[in-house]
Amino acid sequence: MTQHGWARAVNKAADILRRGAWYPIVEKASDGKVVVVEVDQKPVRVSRVDVQVRQEAPDCWSVVYRAGVMRPTFGGVTPPPTYAVCPSCRERQEFQGQPEKMVCNRCQRESAVDWTDTC
């Protein structure tokens, strides 16, 4: 598939797309109202107003702030208020403090954390 940039869900539109994760755009509608992104090797149509678009591939971790009230999970553990999304494999990963770089637990790629690019 030909790639036409990258897209990620805007804050209140995360549904099929993970918050903070960038997906390759594989098709754009001629009217500009829809983009088709690849999610788990399948094409997914998304309204253009529900995504942020960029031309270049992401190279830094995105920081995501969890919305809503924090509730303890099963076992009484409360998740931290933020997590990061790997630019390479889109794995979500929790962290401590404000690291400059992180290594992905899944793909082992080390990348900088972009603290100016939060969602």
Summary of the structure (lengths in Angstrom):
residues: 119
radius of gyration: 15.1
end to end distance: 28.1
largest distance: 49.7
contacts: 318
relative contact order: 0.20
helix: 5%
strand: 42%
